[in-house]
Amino acid sequence: MSFNYIAPAPDGAPKGEARDRAREMAKPVTPLSDRLRAGYGSLEMSMQTISGLCKEGRKCVLRDLHGGECWPCD
C-alpha cells in the first residue's frame, strides 16, 4: 500500500483565513478572454486540425470513417 505525502507548509507561511486571502489576491484579475494565450498555457491547436481524423465526434481521436462508436464519447 502506498500513500501520497503532502509536505506541510513552510514555517512562516500564512495559516487559515490569511492563506485563503493570499490565494485570492494572487489570482489574476484579467479574464482569460483578455489575456494572451501564452500567458496561461493555452494551445492554439486542437486534435481536429490534424488531417484524417473523424469529423463526426467533436472529441473523437479515431481515423475518419472508423467502424463503431467515436472515442471518447461527447
Secondary structure per residue as TSV (DSSP state, phi and psi in degrees):
chain	resnum	aa	ss	phi	psi
A	1	M	-	360.0	135.5
A	2	S	-	-117.7	152.7
A	3	F	-	-123.8	140.1
A	4	N	-	-84.3	130.4
A	5	Y	-	-103.1	124.2
A	6	I	-	-106.4	117.2
A	7	A	-	-66.6	145.0
A	8	P	-	-69.6	161.8
A	9	A	-	-63.8	146.3
A	10	P	-	-65.4	159.8
A	11	D	T	-59.3	137.9
A	12	G	T	89.4	-6.0
A	13	A	-	-72.3	146.5
A	14	P	-	-62.7	151.4
A	15	K	-	-119.7	153.7
A	16	G	H	57.4	-126.4
A	17	E	H	-63.9	-33.8
A	18	A	H	-63.7	-38.6
A	19	R	H	-65.4	-44.0
A	20	D	H	-63.4	-40.7
A	21	R	H	-65.9	-41.2
A	22	A	H	-62.5	-39.7
A	23	R	H	-64.5	-41.8
A	24	E	H	-63.3	-43.1
A	25	M	H	-67.6	-26.7
A	26	A	H	-78.6	-16.8
A	27	K	S	-68.3	140.9
A	28	P	-	-67.5	145.1
A	29	V	S	-86.5	-29.0
A	30	T	S	-73.7	129.1
A	31	P	-	-65.9	155.6
A	32	L	G	-55.6	-36.0
A	33	S	G	-64.2	-24.3
A	34	D	G	-97.1	-6.0
A	35	R	S	-95.1	156.8
A	36	L	-	-69.3	144.4
A	37	R	H	-59.0	-36.7
A	38	A	H	-65.8	-20.3
A	39	G	H	-75.3	-22.0
A	40	Y	H	-126.8	14.2
A	41	G	T	81.0	18.5
A	42	S	-	-81.9	142.1
A	43	L	-	-98.1	142.6
A	44	E	S	-85.8	-0.3
A	45	M	-	-108.1	161.2
A	46	S	-	-137.3	165.4
A	47	M	G	-62.2	-27.9
A	48	Q	G	-74.0	-9.2
A	49	T	G	-82.8	-9.7
A	50	I	S	-80.6	130.8
A	51	S	T	-71.5	145.6
A	52	G	T	92.3	1.3
A	53	L	B	-90.2	162.1
A	54	C	-	-58.2	136.1
A	55	K	S	-100.8	-7.3
A	56	E	S	-79.6	-54.1
A	57	G	S	-87.9	136.9
A	58	R	S	-62.4	-38.5
A	59	K	S	-104.6	-0.8
A	60	C	-	-61.9	131.9
A	61	V	-	-108.7	8.9
A	62	L	S	-84.1	166.4
A	63	R	B	-68.1	155.6
A	64	D	T	-61.4	144.2
A	65	L	T	61.2	33.5
A	66	H	-	-72.7	157.4
A	67	G	S	-88.8	145.8
A	68	G	S	90.0	-169.2
A	69	E	-	-78.7	159.2
A	70	C	-	-70.5	152.4
A	71	W	S	-135.7	133.4
A	72	P	S	-73.3	154.5
A	73	C	-	-70.8	151.4
A	74	D	-	-70.8	360.0
